[in-house]
Amino acid sequence: MQIEIGKHYVNKTWKYLRPCLRSYGPTFKVKFDGLFKLAVGIHDSLLDGTSFEDRKLFYILFNRNYKPVHYSGFMHWVSHQEYYVTDYAMDDALTGYQHMLVLEFPEKYVKAYDFFIKGRYSLMYNLQEQEMLFEKEDAVKEILNKTKVARLNFVELVNKSFRSDITELDLLHETAEMDFPFEKNKEYFNYMGE
């Protein structure tokens, strides 16, 4: 992940899994939405070999210097919630600005998490869940539903990325997905490769 001050890193975790956090309720949403999220992920490789490695967790990297009073209030409040796991500084604890919050992934959406790991985006959510979690015009819904628009966009992306010449017909197979599988270096914090 390329973390930069003032920029939000958008990855597949952000696009496909972040909406699940809405299940923590309206109070969480209001407090969470007012903070600056630098990035989100599903693991921090610095925690390899610990009990964190085998759990379904959601990692959120905040800029703690953005609205610091609001941030402190949120962190105090969230640390008393049942889904809170831990938090820690990602840079210098005294002078840095990056702070990680780790939450249990919502039990209600564990199936979505598992399909995300497998790159099976179209199986992550049923239509009712999509309506609850995503905005009406969200492009992610096109991918989840494997629409013609999603197929055409993905054909263009594949052909551009690999200098290939696949067509929409190549993506009509029932197991075809309209996005690439996730890559650990884009979804894990501090990933150094295998």
N, C-alpha and C positions, 0 to 999 in steps of 0.2 A: 504494500500500500504506500502511496505517495501522499503523506499528510502535509498540508501546507496551511499556514496561518491564514484565516479568513476564507478558506475554501472548504466546501463540504465534499468529501470523497463519496461518489455514488458508485456502488457495486451491486452485485446481484443480491446480497443480503439486504441491502437498503430497499431494493425494488420489490423483492418477493417475500421477505420475512418481516421487515419492520412493521408493516400494517398489523401483524398479529398482536403487537403491544397494546392495541386498542382494547383488547380483552381485559386489561388491567383497570379499566373503568375511566369515567370522565375526569375524575380528579387527577389521575396520572396523566391523562392526555393534555389537560390544560397546563399542568406544571411542566411537562416534558416539552411541549411545543414551544415554549418561551425560551428554551435554551439553545445554544449553538453546538450542534453535533458535528464534530470533525469527520467522524467515520463510524461505521458499525461493522461488526464481524461475528463469526460464529466460534472463534477460538483465538487464543493468544499463545503462540508457540513458546513463549517464555514459561508457560505453565505445563509444558510437556512433562510427562512422568509424574504428574500430580493427580489427585482425584478429579480435578477440573477437566482433564482430558477426555474422559469417557461420559461426560454429562452433556445434556442438550442445554446450552447456555447462549445468552445473547450478550455481546460485548458492545458497549457504547462509549466512544471516546469523545469527551466534552472539552470545549475551551472553557476552563473554569474562570477565566478573566472576563468573559462576556457576561454582563449582568451578574456580578459576583454575589450580591445579596440574594437575588432570586436563585442562583445556582446553589448557594449554601443552604437555603431553605428547602430546596428540592432534595438535596442530598440527605439532609437531616430527616425529612419526611420519608423518603424512599428506603432509608436504612431500617425503618421499622415495619416495612411491608413483608409479607410472607414470601414473596418471590425474589427478594433481595438476597444476593449471594455474597458479594464483596465489592470493594472499590479500592483503587490504588493509583498512585502517581505514575505517569508514563514518562515523565521527564523529571527534572529537579523538583523535589517536593516543596522547596521554599520559593524558588524563583521561576519555576516552570509554569506552564499554562495547560498542559495536557493531563486530564484525569480520566481514568477508566472506571466505568460502572459495569458490574456483571450481574445479570438477572437470570433467573430460571426461565427457560423458554416456556410460554404458556402451554399448560397441559392440553388444553382444548385443541391446540394446533400442532401437536407432536407429529401427526401424520404428515402435515404440510412440511415440517422440518425434514422428516425422513425422505420424502419425495424430492425435496430441494437438493439434498445431499446426492441423490441418484441422478439429478438433472432431469427429472420427470415433472417439469413445471405444470403441464396440463392436468396432472393428477393431484396437485396440491390442495385445491379448494373446490368445493361444489359451488353451484351458482348462487345459493343463498349466502354463503361465506364471502364470495366475491363482492356481492352487493353491500355487505356490511363493512368490508375492509378497504375496498378500493373506490376511488372517485369514479363518477359516471364515465368520464372520458379518458380514463387512465389507459395508456398504451400497454401496460402490463396485462390488462384484461384481454387484449387482443392476443397476446402470446399464450395466456392461460387457456383461452378458448380456441386456439389454433385457427384463427380466422384467415380469410384470404389476404387481408391487409398484412397480417403477421407473416404469412408465408412469403408474400412478395418482398417484404422488408428483409426477411431472413435470407432469401435467395440472393438479394443484392449484397447483403453483408458477407455471405459465404463467398460469393464470386469475387468480391473486392478483396477479401482477406486472403484467399487462396489462389487467386487468378484462375478460377475454375469457370465452368459454364453449366452449372446445374440449372434446372428449371423448376417451376412450381410443382410440376408433376412428380419430381423426385422427392418431394416432401409430403406427398399424400399418404404415405404409409402410416398406419395407426400408431406406430412407436416413434415416429418422427416428432421432434420438438422444435419449436421456433426460436430457440436461443441456444447458445453454446452452454455446455456444462460449466459449473463454477470452477475456478482455479484457486487453489489454496493461497497463492501469493497475492490474490486480490480479496480474499474473504477471511484470511487469518492475519492477525496482527503479528509482527515480528517473525514472519515466515522466512526461513533461510534455505528452503529446499530440502529434498530428501536425500 
